[in-house]
Amino acid sequence: MADRNNMAKDRTNWAQDRTILANERTFASWMGTGMAAIGVAIGLKAVFGAFEPTWAAKAVASVFLLAAILTFWSARRQALKTFHRLKDTDAEAQPSRSYTALAAILTFATLCTGAILWSL
């Protein structure tokens, strides 16, 4: 009977590990989506560089930058939900501050990108 309990515990631990890895992959995918939105904003500046009025192209680029920021923080929120559900288990996930730090850094970089786009 102890053998069966140990096997069940192992299977549970492996499932938790898979959940953690899936959570981290999902977070990374959301970050990539946000970065793609920043790429679109920069691409709009390249494509519509001589567009008149310039504020219109910059405004559209800013919408993509805002979408990137919202994506970063939505990803953080979802990752932390999963993280907190697993907190009561033996699973060892990345610390929650990692998600927050990355979202904050990418938000800052996005705002800097927006400032540069508006200054051009």
N, CA, C and O atoms as a DFTB+ gen file, in Angstrom:
480 C
 N C O
     1  1       0.818      -1.198       0.000
     2  2       0.000       0.000       0.000
     3  2       0.864       1.265       0.000
     4  3       0.527       2.256      -0.647
     5  1       1.979       1.218       0.732
     6  2       2.870       2.380       0.778
     7  2       3.462       2.660      -0.589
     8  3       3.692       3.814      -0.954
     9  1       3.710       1.591      -1.349
    10  2       4.228       1.743      -2.707
    11  2       3.256       2.511      -3.599
    12  3       3.660       3.372      -4.380
    13  1       1.974       2.186      -3.472
    14  2       0.955       2.863      -4.281
    15  2       0.835       4.332      -3.885
    16  3       0.656       5.195      -4.744
    17  1       0.931       4.613      -2.601
    18  2       0.863       6.005      -2.132
    19  2       2.057       6.811      -2.630
    20  3       1.914       7.973      -3.010
    21  1       3.231       6.192      -2.625
    22  2       4.425       6.876      -3.134
    23  2       4.301       7.148      -4.627
    24  3       4.686       8.217      -5.103
    25  1       3.762       6.178      -5.367
    26  2       3.571       6.369      -6.814
    27  2       2.569       7.493      -7.079
    28  3       2.768       8.309      -7.978
    29  1       1.496       7.531      -6.297
    30  2       0.490       8.585      -6.461
    31  2       1.094       9.947      -6.140
    32  3       0.826      10.926      -6.836
    33  1       1.905      10.012      -5.094
    34  2       2.567      11.269      -4.728
    35  2       3.518      11.722      -5.839
    36  3       3.579      12.909      -6.159
    37  1       4.254      10.782      -6.424
    38  2       5.150      11.106      -7.542
    39  2       4.366      11.665      -8.725
    40  3       4.767      12.658      -9.331
    41  1       3.249      11.022      -9.050
    42  2       2.435      11.495     -10.180
    43  2       1.892      12.900      -9.914
    44  3       1.841      13.735     -10.816
    45  1       1.496      13.146      -8.688
    46  2       1.007      14.480      -8.323
    47  2       2.126      15.511      -8.455
    48  3       1.909      16.597      -8.992
    49  1       3.297      15.183      -7.977
    50  2       4.439      16.104      -8.082
    51  2       4.790      16.389      -9.536
    52  3       5.098      17.527      -9.889
    53  1       4.746      15.366     -10.376
    54  2       5.051      15.566     -11.799
    55  2       3.998      16.453     -12.461
    56  3       4.321      17.295     -13.298
    57  1       2.737      16.255     -12.077
    58  2       1.671      17.098     -12.638
    59  2       1.880      18.557     -12.225
    60  3       1.670      19.469     -13.025
    61  1       2.288      18.771     -10.990
    62  2       2.555      20.136     -10.529
    63  2       3.723      20.741     -11.303
    64  3       3.684      21.911     -11.684
    65  1       4.746      19.949     -11.529
    66  2       5.890      20.436     -12.309
    67  2       5.459      20.814     -13.720
    68  3       5.883      21.847     -14.239
    69  1       4.627      19.997     -14.342
    70  2       4.140      20.311     -15.696
    71  2       3.313      21.591     -15.694
    72  3       3.392      22.386     -16.631
    73  1       2.524      21.792     -14.648
    74  2       1.709      23.007     -14.543
    75  2       2.601      24.236     -14.417
    76  3       2.340      25.263     -15.044
    77  1       3.643      24.133     -13.615
    78  2       4.577      25.255     -13.462
    79  2       5.228      25.583     -14.802
    80  3       5.300      26.746     -15.200
    81  1       5.698      24.555     -15.487
    82  2       6.354      24.787     -16.782
    83  2       5.379      25.371     -17.800
    84  3       5.748      26.247     -18.583
    85  1       4.144      24.894     -17.794
    86  2       3.130      25.438     -18.703
    87  2       2.849      26.901     -18.372
    88  3       2.683      27.726     -19.271
    89  1       2.795      27.216     -17.090
    90  2       2.577      28.600     -16.666
    91  2       3.714      29.500     -17.151
    92  3       3.474      30.604     -17.637
    93  1       4.943      29.026     -17.016
    94  2       6.089      29.828     -17.447
    95  2       6.117      29.981     -18.969
    96  3       6.470      31.046     -19.476
    97  1       5.748      28.925     -19.702
    98  2       5.690      29.029     -21.166
    99  2       4.610      30.011     -21.600
   100  3       4.804      30.793     -22.530
   101  1       3.472      29.960     -20.918
   102  2       2.380      30.873     -21.254
   103  2       2.795      32.312     -20.981
   104  3       2.540      33.197     -21.798
   105  1       3.429      32.549     -19.849
   106  2       3.910      33.892     -19.515
   107  2       4.890      34.381     -20.583
   108  3       4.789      35.515     -21.051
   109  1       5.832      33.528     -20.962
   110  2       6.807      33.902     -21.994
   111  2       6.118      34.198     -23.323
   112  3       6.526      35.108     -24.044
   113  1       5.092      33.448     -23.643
   114  2       4.353      33.686     -24.888
   115  2       3.646      35.038     -24.856
   116  3       3.652      35.767     -25.848
   117  1       3.044      35.370     -23.733
   118  2       2.389      36.671     -23.603
   119  2       3.416      37.797     -23.719
   120  3       3.147      38.823     -24.345
   121  1       4.580      37.608     -23.124
   122  2       5.637      38.621     -23.229
   123  2       6.039      38.797     -24.701
   124  3       6.253      39.918     -25.162
   125  1       6.135      37.698     -25.419
   126  2       6.467      37.753     -26.847
   127  2       5.397      38.483     -27.644
   128  3       5.707      39.227     -28.575
   129  1       4.151      38.272     -27.282
   130  2       3.051      38.979     -27.950
   131  2       3.155      40.477     -27.702
   132  3       2.944      41.275     -28.616
   133  1       3.477      40.861     -26.474
   134  2       3.658      42.275     -26.165
   135  2       4.822      42.875     -26.940
   136  3       4.736      43.998     -27.437
   137  1       5.908      42.120     -27.039
   138  2       7.065      42.595     -27.805
   139  2       6.712      42.741     -29.291
   140  3       7.198      43.652     -29.961
   141  1       5.871      41.849     -29.796
   142  2       5.433      41.960     -31.187
   143  2       4.630      43.241     -31.405
   144  3       4.748      43.886     -32.447
   145  1       3.815      43.601     -30.419
   146  2       3.055      44.854     -30.522
   147  2       3.996      46.055     -30.569
   148  3       3.737      47.021     -31.287
   149  1       5.086      45.998     -29.806
   150  2       6.083      47.072     -29.859
   151  2       6.722      47.100     -31.245
   152  3       6.949      48.172     -31.805
   153  1       7.008      45.931     -31.792
   154  2       7.576      45.850     -33.146
   155  2       6.654      46.464     -34.181
   156  3       7.114      47.136     -35.105
   157  1       5.352      46.239     -34.035
   158  2       4.385      46.844     -34.959
   159  2       4.419      48.360     -34.828
   160  3       4.375      49.074     -35.830
   161  1       4.498      48.851     -33.601
   162  2       4.550      50.310     -33.384
   163  2       5.784      50.908     -34.048
   164  3       5.695      51.955     -34.689
   165  1       6.921      50.260     -33.904
   166  2       8.148      50.759     -34.536
   167  2       8.038      50.650     -36.050
   168  3       8.478      51.539     -36.778
   169  1       7.451      49.559     -36.516
   170  2       7.258      49.379     -37.961
   171  2       6.355      50.451     -38.554
   172  3       6.584      50.906     -39.675
   173  1       5.341      50.850     -37.818
   174  2       4.455      51.922     -38.303
   175  2       5.241      53.211     -38.508
   176  3       5.010      53.938     -39.474
   177  1       6.158      53.488     -37.610
   178  2       6.978      54.696     -37.762
   179  2       7.840      54.586     -39.018
   180  3       8.014      55.565     -39.744
   181  1       8.374      53.399     -39.270
   182  2       9.219      53.216     -40.456
   183  2       8.397      53.323     -41.737
   184  3       8.824      53.945     -42.710
   185  1       7.225      52.716     -41.728
   186  2       6.390      52.711     -42.938
   187  2       5.752      54.070     -43.193
   188  3       5.697      54.537     -44.331
   189  1       5.271      54.700     -42.124
   190  2       4.555      55.966     -42.283
   191  2       5.385      57.155     -41.826
   192  3       4.835      58.145     -41.345
   193  1       6.696      57.070     -41.971
   194  2       7.590      58.141     -41.521
   195  2       7.251      59.495     -42.111
   196  3       7.328      60.508     -41.416
   197  1       6.881      59.532     -43.367
   198  2       6.577      60.799     -44.027
   199  2       5.078      61.080     -44.056
   200  3       4.630      61.975     -44.772
   201  1       4.312      60.335     -43.295
   202  2       2.855      60.467     -43.276
   203  2       2.460      61.793     -42.649
   204  3       3.031      62.211     -41.641
   205  1       1.482      62.447     -43.251
   206  2       0.963      63.702     -42.708
   207  2      -0.501      63.521     -42.370
   208  3      -1.213      62.958     -43.201
   209  1      -0.990      63.922     -41.289
   210  2      -0.269      64.528     -40.173
   211  2       0.500      63.461     -39.387
   212  3       0.036      62.333     -39.221
   213  1       1.650      63.836     -38.923
   214  2       2.516      62.876     -38.232
   215  2       1.895      62.379     -36.929
   216  3       2.161      61.254     -36.505
   217  1       1.081      63.197     -36.300
   218  2       0.484      62.788     -35.042
   219  2      -0.429      61.585     -35.218
   220  3      -0.584      60.788     -34.292
   221  1      -1.034      61.441     -36.389
   222  2      -1.951      60.320     -36.615
   223  2      -1.193      58.985     -36.587
   224  3      -1.624      58.037     -35.931
   225  1      -0.073      58.919     -37.296
   226  2       0.729      57.696     -37.291
   227  2       1.282      57.421     -35.896
   228  3       1.330      56.272     -35.457
   229  1       1.695      58.472     -35.207
   230  2       2.216      58.305     -33.851
   231  2       1.115      57.837     -32.897
   232  3       1.373      57.044     -31.992
   233  1      -0.106      58.325     -33.095
   234  2      -1.224      57.910     -32.247
   235  2      -1.533      56.427     -32.449
   236  3      -1.787      55.708     -31.482
   237  1      -1.513      55.974     -33.686
   238  2      -1.761      54.558     -33.959
   239  2      -0.641      53.702     -33.357
   240  3      -0.909      52.648     -32.780
   241  1       0.597      54.149     -33.489
   242  2       1.728      53.437     -32.885
   243  2       1.557      53.387     -31.371
   244  3       1.877      52.376     -30.746
   245  1       1.064      54.455     -30.784
   246  2       0.858      54.507     -29.337
   247  2      -0.194      53.503     -28.878
   248  3      -0.105      52.958     -27.778
   249  1      -1.194      53.264     -29.728
   250  2      -2.206      52.260     -29.391
   251  2      -1.549      50.887     -29.271
   252  3      -1.870      50.121     -28.362
   253  1      -0.633      50.575     -30.181
   254  2       0.078      49.299     -30.097
   255  2       0.980      49.247     -28.868
   256  3       1.127      48.189     -28.258
   257  1       1.573      50.352     -28.505
   258  2       2.398      50.388     -27.290
   259  2       1.541      50.181     -26.047
   260  3       1.948      49.484     -25.118
   261  1       0.371      50.778     -26.026
   262  2      -0.548      50.571     -24.912
   263  2      -0.991      49.107     -24.853
   264  3      -1.086      48.528     -23.771
   265  1      -1.258      48.517     -26.009
   266  2      -1.627      47.095     -26.048
   267  2      -0.503      46.234     -25.490
   268  3      -0.764      45.250     -24.798
   269  1       0.740      46.589     -25.781
   270  2       1.886      45.840     -25.261
   271  2       1.919      45.915     -23.734
   272  3       2.106      44.898     -23.066
   273  1       1.740      47.105     -23.188
   274  2       1.768      47.270     -21.732
   275  2       0.640      46.477     -21.075
   276  3       0.852      45.812     -20.061
   277  1      -0.554      46.548     -21.653
   278  2      -1.677      45.781     -21.108
   279  2      -1.406      44.281     -21.178
   280  3      -1.781      43.538     -20.271
   281  1      -0.764      43.839     -22.241
   282  2      -0.414      42.425     -22.386
   283  2       0.575      42.004     -21.313
   284  3       0.420      40.940     -20.713
   285  1       1.594      42.826     -21.060
   286  2       2.588      42.493     -20.039
   287  2       1.935      42.304     -18.668
   288  3       2.223      41.333     -17.968
   289  1       1.065      43.223     -18.293
   290  2       0.467      43.168     -16.964
   291  2      -0.632      42.108     -16.873
   292  3      -0.859      41.546     -15.802
   293  1      -1.308      41.832     -17.973
   294  2      -2.274      40.723     -17.979
   295  2      -1.550      39.396     -17.808
   296  3      -2.016      38.509     -17.092
   297  1      -0.410      39.269     -18.471
   298  2       0.394      38.047     -18.347
   299  2       0.849      37.870     -16.902
   300  3       0.795      36.766     -16.359
   301  1       1.288      38.936     -16.298
   302  2       1.730      38.872     -14.896
   303  2       0.581      38.431     -14.001
   304  3       0.745      37.550     -13.156
   305  1      -0.583      39.045     -14.190
   306  2      -1.744      38.722     -13.357
   307  2      -2.109      37.237     -13.472
   308  3      -2.347      36.571     -12.465
   309  1      -2.152      36.733     -14.696
   310  2      -2.502      35.328     -14.898
   311  2      -1.438      34.396     -14.332
   312  3      -1.765      33.380     -13.719
   313  1      -0.168      34.734     -14.534
   314  2       0.912      33.888     -14.019
   315  2       0.877      33.834     -12.494
   316  3       1.112      32.781     -11.903
   317  1       0.586      34.960     -11.862
   318  2       0.542      34.985     -10.399
   319  2      -0.659      34.218      -9.853
   320  3      -0.583      33.638      -8.769
   321  1      -1.764      34.212     -10.591
   322  2      -2.914      33.411     -10.163
   323  2      -2.516      31.941     -10.065
   324  3      -2.804      31.271      -9.073
   325  1      -1.860      31.458     -11.096
   326  2      -1.420      30.065     -11.094
   327  2      -0.371      29.841     -10.017
   328  3      -0.408      28.842      -9.299
   329  1       0.559      30.775      -9.910
   330  2       1.617      30.671      -8.902
   331  2       1.023      30.536      -7.502
   332  3       1.473      29.703      -6.714
   333  1       0.020      31.344      -7.191
   334  2      -0.559      31.315      -5.852
   335  2      -1.365      30.048      -5.600
   336  3      -1.447      29.586      -4.462
   337  1      -1.957      29.484      -6.640
   338  2      -2.660      28.208      -6.466
   339  2      -1.673      27.091      -6.145
   340  3      -2.018      26.148      -5.433
   341  1      -0.455      27.186      -6.661
   342  2       0.552      26.146      -6.427
   343  2       1.388      26.397      -5.170
   344  3       2.212      25.565      -4.791
   345  1       1.178      27.521      -4.541
   346  2       2.010      27.907      -3.406
   347  2       1.905      26.918      -2.236
   348  3       2.872      26.725      -1.500
   349  1       0.755      26.305      -2.068
   350  2       0.539      25.395      -0.949
   351  2       1.098      23.998      -1.207
   352  3       0.959      23.112      -0.364
   353  1       1.716      23.798      -2.340
   354  2       2.261      22.485      -2.676
   355  2       3.780      22.506      -2.532
   356  3       4.374      23.514      -2.150
   357  1       4.376      21.388      -2.842
   358  2       5.839      21.283      -2.786
   359  2       6.494      21.804      -4.052
   360  3       7.720      21.790      -4.165
   361  1       5.702      22.260      -5.000
   362  2       6.238      22.698      -6.289
   363  2       7.118      23.925      -6.095
   364  3       6.829      24.790      -5.269
   365  1       8.191      23.985      -6.867
   366  2       9.120      25.113      -6.784
   367  2       9.053      25.917      -8.075
   368  3       9.719      25.591      -9.058
   369  1       8.259      26.949      -8.060
   370  2       8.107      27.817      -9.222
   371  2       9.015      29.034      -9.066
   372  3       9.587      29.275      -8.003
   373  1       9.130      29.791     -10.155
   374  2       9.873      31.043     -10.065
   375  2       9.212      31.928      -9.022
   376  3       7.995      31.867      -8.847
   377  1       9.982      32.743      -8.333
   378  2       9.356      33.658      -7.372
   379  2       8.451      34.653      -8.097
   380  3       8.728      35.049      -9.229
   381  1       7.381      35.046      -7.439
   382  2       6.412      35.950      -8.068
   383  2       7.036      37.284      -8.449
   384  3       6.571      37.945      -9.378
   385  1       8.076      37.681      -7.745
   386  2       8.710      38.970      -8.069
   387  2       9.368      38.935      -9.451
   388  3       9.586      39.987     -10.052
   389  1       9.684      37.749      -9.958
   390  2      10.268      37.641     -11.303
   391  2       9.280      38.111     -12.361
   392  3       9.643      38.821     -13.299
   393  1       8.017      37.699     -12.193
   394  2       6.983      38.103     -13.142
   395  2       6.764      39.615     -13.081
   396  3       6.631      40.281     -14.107
   397  1       6.730      40.134     -11.869
   398  2       6.508      41.568     -11.686
   399  2       7.679      42.375     -12.237
   400  3       7.480      43.392     -12.903
   401  1       8.884      41.927     -11.964
   402  2      10.068      42.649     -12.433
   403  2      10.117      42.697     -13.953
   404  3      10.395      43.746     -14.534
   405  1       9.851      41.579     -14.593
   406  2       9.897      41.561     -16.055
   407  2       8.805      42.442     -16.650
   408  3       9.057      43.175     -17.607
   409  1       7.598      42.381     -16.100
   410  2       6.520      43.234     -16.590
   411  2       6.868      44.705     -16.403
   412  3       6.592      45.520     -17.283
   413  1       7.466      45.053     -15.276
   414  2       7.837      46.449     -15.013
   415  2       8.947      46.918     -15.950
   416  3       8.885      48.031     -16.472
   417  1       9.946      46.092     -16.165
   418  2      11.050      46.464     -17.058
   419  2      10.554      46.656     -18.483
   420  3      10.919      47.626     -19.147
   421  1       9.724      45.731     -18.950
   422  2       9.216      45.855     -20.321
   423  2       8.252      47.036     -20.461
   424  3       8.179      47.654     -21.523
   425  1       7.517      47.347     -19.398
   426  2       6.654      48.536     -19.429
   427  2       7.504      49.793     -19.551
   428  3       7.200      50.674     -20.356
   429  1       8.560      49.882     -18.761
   430  2       9.459      51.032     -18.835
   431  2      10.060      51.155     -20.240
   432  3      10.099      52.247     -20.806
   433  1      10.521      50.045     -20.794
   434  2      11.097      50.062     -22.145
   435  2      10.065      50.486     -23.178
   436  3      10.389      51.203     -24.125
   437  1       8.830      50.048     -23.001
   438  2       7.756      50.425     -23.923
   439  2       7.480      51.919     -23.845
   440  3       7.306      52.575     -24.872
   441  1       7.438      52.458     -22.638
   442  2       7.222      53.901     -22.478
   443  2       8.373      54.705     -23.090
   444  3       8.149      55.754     -23.693
   445  1       9.589      54.214     -22.935
   446  2      10.741      54.882     -23.555
   447  2      10.635      54.836     -25.075
   448  3      10.946      55.814     -25.756
   449  1      10.197      53.699     -25.600
   450  2       9.997      53.577     -27.045
   451  2       8.954      54.582     -27.525
   452  3       9.126      55.221     -28.562
   453  1       7.872      54.712     -26.759
   454  2       6.851      55.691     -27.119
   455  2       7.369      57.117     -27.094
   456  3       7.030      57.926     -27.958
   457  1       8.186      57.420     -26.107
   458  2       8.768      58.771     -26.021
   459  2       9.660      59.043     -27.231
   460  3       9.638      60.140     -27.790
   461  1      10.435      58.053     -27.628
   462  2      11.308      58.218     -28.796
   463  2      10.481      58.392     -30.058
   464  3      10.776      59.257     -30.883
   465  1       9.433      57.563     -30.213
   466  2       8.590      57.667     -31.412
   467  2       7.933      59.044     -31.505
   468  3       7.835      59.610     -32.594
   469  1       7.483      59.587     -30.370
   470  2       6.832      60.898     -30.402
   471  2       7.831      62.032     -30.613
   472  3       7.456      63.106     -31.083
   473  1       9.092      61.803     -30.272
   474  2      10.083      62.866     -30.460
   475  2      10.625      62.921     -31.891
   476  3      11.239      63.913     -32.285
   477  1      10.402      61.862     -32.665
   478  2      10.910      61.845     -34.044
   479  2      10.044      62.659     -34.984
   480  3      10.337      62.743     -36.177
